[in-house]
Amino acid sequence: MSVSLTVLYHQPADKAAFDKHYDEVHAPLASTMPDLQSYTVVRPGPGADGAAPEYHLIATLVWPSPAAMQAAMGSPEGKAGNADLANFAQAGTTILVGGVEQVV
């Protein structure tokens, strides 16, 4: 069963600096993790009522199995990506891991 790691990035104080680092450094680094099947990013917009979204960016990475994800996270690339969070995600993250079920 495929497994996903979803990272919910809280609203940063400096959105432009966050986006620049994420796009130019973190995403290219994270995309090199072994056996990564897909990597998607969503930048939520305002809600229907115009309220600011709770999260600035949502990244979802998918591997073919929990064992593949664990191996990737323990790899040099995975360790480097995790260490890089301190360079731009000072507002914090929420991380969710779970099995992937294709609906459509």
C-alpha positions in Angstrom: 0.0 0.0 0.0 1.3 3.5 -0.9 1.9 5.9 2.0 1.8 9.6 2.1 3.6 12.2 4.2 1.7 15.5 4.3 3.4 18.6 5.7 1.1 21.5 6.7 3.2 24.6 6.9 1.9 27.2 9.3 1.7 30.9 8.2 5.2 32.4 8.1 6.0 35.9 9.2 7.7 36.5 5.8 5.8 34.7 3.1 8.1 35.9 0.3 11.2 34.6 2.0 9.5 31.3 2.9 8.3 30.8 -0.7 11.8 31.7 -2.2 13.5 29.2 0.1 10.9 26.5 -0.4 10.9 26.8 -4.1 14.6 27.2 -4.7 16.1 25.0 -1.9 13.7 22.8 0.0 11.5 21.4 -2.8 14.5 20.5 -5.0 16.2 18.8 -2.0 13.1 16.9 -0.9 12.4 15.7 -4.5 15.6 13.7 -4.5 14.5 11.3 -1.8 14.7 7.6 -2.8 11.6 5.9 -4.2 9.5 9.0 -4.1 6.5 8.4 -6.4 4.9 11.9 -6.3 5.3 15.2 -4.7 2.6 17.8 -4.8 2.3 21.3 -3.4 -0.8 23.4 -2.6 -0.8 27.0 -1.6 -4.2 27.6 -0.1 -6.1 30.8 -0.9 -8.7 32.6 1.2 -11.8 30.8 2.4 -15.2 31.4 1.0 -15.7 34.1 3.6 -12.4 35.8 2.7 -10.6 34.5 5.8 -6.9 33.8 5.5 -6.1 30.1 5.3 -4.7 28.4 8.4 -1.8 27.0 6.4 0.5 28.7 4.0 1.6 25.6 2.0 0.7 21.9 2.0 3.1 19.4 0.6 2.2 15.8 0.0 4.9 13.2 -0.8 4.0 9.6 -1.7 6.1 6.4 -1.5 5.1 2.9 -2.6 5.2 1.5 1.0 5.7 2.5 4.6 9.1 0.7 4.4 10.1 2.8 1.4 9.1 6.0 3.2 11.1 5.1 6.3 14.1 4.3 4.2 13.8 7.6 2.4 13.5 9.6 5.6 16.6 7.9 6.9 18.6 8.5 3.8 21.1 11.3 3.4 18.5 13.2 1.3 15.8 12.7 3.8 18.0 13.8 6.7 19.1 16.9 4.7 15.4 17.8 4.0 14.4 17.5 7.6 17.4 19.5 8.7 16.5 22.3 6.2 13.2 22.9 7.9 14.9 25.1 10.5 16.1 27.4 7.7 12.6 28.5 6.6 9.7 26.9 8.6 10.0 28.8 11.8 6.2 29.1 12.2 6.1 25.4 12.5 4.6 22.4 10.7 2.0 19.7 11.3 3.0 16.4 9.8 0.5 13.7 8.8 1.3 10.1 7.6 -1.2 7.6 6.3 -2.1 5.1 3.7 -3.2 6.3 0.3 -6.6 5.3 -1.1 -7.3 6.2 -4.7 -11.0 7.5 -4.9 -11.1 8.7 -8.5 
